[in-house]
């Protein structure tokens, strides 16, 4: 580790912008961005599965509220949602006297809530479409084996839907990574926030933002590679047989 630091100091000795301190800001921003995106995706995925099942319910009192939730969060900009949650929580009567304020006063938590609710709405619709397109023959075969609705959902419908939803969900993951750039507007030092700080300090917009764009590009390629690998493994049975 010491040898690496020494090498970096030597390599960056003639660079007035990208010093070890500057790279440290980008490193902290990278960690914050990954934490924000990863946690929002995981929590949103957990919420989206039961919501997608409820969205396809024949009971209107179940499906209608979920439809309205998805419609609102998919139909309004994420930036507006972030502003409403970040600034609006202050105006909730009595919240500053409760234990919740200790958590919500930090900008990371309102941003996490906004990102989670947004991605959960999109993921709900992705999974709903995948569940709805389940092959009728699979359903009939499960019924012929005497499976209950719950067992059929757990063993047949959901695993099949997850595989079909994989390409669309990969796009949602990339969208969330790119959308995380707006987190800096609520004082979070993410990747874009680090770039803005470097720009404000050195008045070098091209250096600051091209470097952070390269980091986003590397993260995007990594996500694309991961989902292409998962698609090859989980969707191999859909490929036409050669010969």
C-alpha positions, 0 to 999 in steps of 0.5 A: 500500500505504501509503495502504491501511494509513493507511486501515485505521489510521483505520478501526480507530482506535476499535476496541480488538479489531480492530487492525492487529496483530489482523488480522495474526494472522488474516492469518497464520492464513489463510495457514497454513490455505490452505497446510495444506488446499491441500497436503493436498488436492493430495498426497491427490489424487495418492495417491488416483488409483492407490489408487482403481485398485488398490481396484477390482483383482480381485487381493485382495492389492492391493485388500484393503490399500487397503480396510483403509486406507480403512476405518480412516481413514474410520471414525475421527475426524480429530482422533484421527488427528491426535493419534496422528500428532502425539504418537505420532511422539515414541515411535518409537525413534531418530527424534529422532536422525535427520534426520526429527526436524528436519521432524517436530518442527514441528506443521505436518508431522504435521498435514499427514500426518494431513490428507493420509492422511484426505482420500486415503482419502475421495478414493479411495472417491470416485474408485473409485465414479466409475471403477466407474460408467463406462458399459459402452458406452465400455469396449466402444468402446475395446476395439473400437478396440484400446486396451490396458487402460492406454491405455483407463484413461488416455484413457477411464476416468479423464477420464470418472471425474474429471468424474463425481467432481467434485461429490462431490470439491467436498464433500470440499474443503469438508469439509477446509477445515472440518476444518482448524479442529482443527489449532489443537489441536496449536499451529498458528496457523491461522484458528481458532488466531488466533481463540482467541488473540484471544479469550484476549487480549481475552475477546471470544468473539463478536467473535473467533469470528464474524469467523473464521466469516465468513472460513470462510464466504467461503472456502466460497462461493469453493470452491462457486463454483469447483466450480460453474463447473467442473461447468458447463464439464466436465459441460455435455454431460450437460445435456438439450438444450433444445427 
